[in-house]
Amino acid sequence: MKQLFQPGDIKTFSRRVREEDCAAFDSGQVHPVYATFALARDAEWCCRLFVLDMKDADEEGIGTMLSVQHLSPAPAGATVIFTAAVKEINGNEVICRFDARVGDRVIASGEQGQKILKKEKLEQIFRQL
């Protein structure tokens, strides 16, 4: 694992809200705005951008936690800008804070964590399931 980042370092990611990102369940569409679960997926991706740079070829990241405060809707077609900042690095765990904005409006914020482990260790854990 490469030690490339420190608290305060930032990564960004943008997502144009697609129809498949809108709130829908087996019963159909709930409303045509960014679903909390899709927003959470994209927030996790933005935080994972740090892990992609940090992990060695024989390592992989695995999520440890995710919290999302979904504050405001974003309609289909809106561009959401995610900003993730390293909060802390504890050994092999990377904790990030993030926010998501449409223009100047914050639509969500939260935290996400991932551990970087050897692929062999992950495979061993998965075999035991």
N, C-alpha and C positions, 0 to 999 in steps of 0.2 A: 504494500500500500504506500503510495506516494504522499508525502506531507506537503501539499502544494498550497493549501488555503489556511486562512486564519479567520477568526470572528470578524464579521463586517464585510467580507468579500461577497460579491454579488454576481448572480446569473439571472438572465431574463429569457422569457419565452412568450411568444404571442400565439393566440388561438382565435381564429374567426369562428364564432359559434355556428355550428352546422345543425341541420335538422336532427341528425342522430345524437347530438349533444343535448337536445331539449328533453324536458321532463316527460317520460313515458314509462309505462309499465305494461304488463301483459294485457291489461284492460284497455290500453290505448294511450294517446297523448293526454297529459294533464294540462299543460300549457306550453306555449311556444317560446320558452325562455330556458337559458342554460340550467341544466339540472345540477343539483348539488353533487351527485355522484360523478358526473362528468367533470365538474369543476375540481373535485377532489383528485380525480385521475390526472388532470393537467397540472395541478399544483404539485403532486408527487413527481411528475415528470420534470418540472422545473427544478425541484430540489435534487433530483437524480443526476442532473447535469454535472454537479460537483463530483458525484461518485464515479461517473464515466471517466472523468479526468484522473481520479485518484487511484482507481483499482488497477492492479497488475493483470496481465493476461490470464493468470491462473486464479483470479479472484472474481467475485460477483457481489453485487449489493442485494440486500434483502430488507424490506421495510420493517420497521419496529413500531412505528406509531404515526398517526395522522390526526390532526384536529383541524376542523374547518368551521369558521364562523361565516355563514353565508348571509351577507348584510343587505344586498340589493340585487335585483334581477338584471340580467343581460339578455336582450332579445336575440333570436336567430339573426345572423348577419353582423352582429356587433363584433368588434375586435377587442379581445381581452388581453391585457399585458400583465404577465406574471413576473414578479420580482422576488427572487429567493435570496436570502442572506444567511451566511453561516452564523449560527448562534454559538455553537460550541462543537468541538471535536474531542470526544472522550475515547482514547484508544482507537478502536476500529469503528466507532459509531459517530456519524455525522448528523447533527441536529440543525435544522434550518427553520427560520421564520420566513413566511411568505405573505405577500399581498397580491391581490388581483384587482386591476382597475380597468374601467372603460372610460377613457378620457381622464378627467380629474376625479371621477367618482370611484371610491373604493367599493368593490362588490363583495370581496371576501378577504379574510386574513386567517392565519393559523400557523401551525408548526408541523414539521414532518421529520421523521428520523429514519436512518438506514444504517445497517451495519455492513461492513465489508468483510467477507469471509472467503476463505479458500473454496473454490468450486468443489473440491473433493470433500470438504467438510459439509457443505450444503447437500451434496448427493448422499452422503452418509445419513444426515438428518432426515432427508426425504424417504430414504429406503426404510427407515424405522417407523414410518407413519402407518 
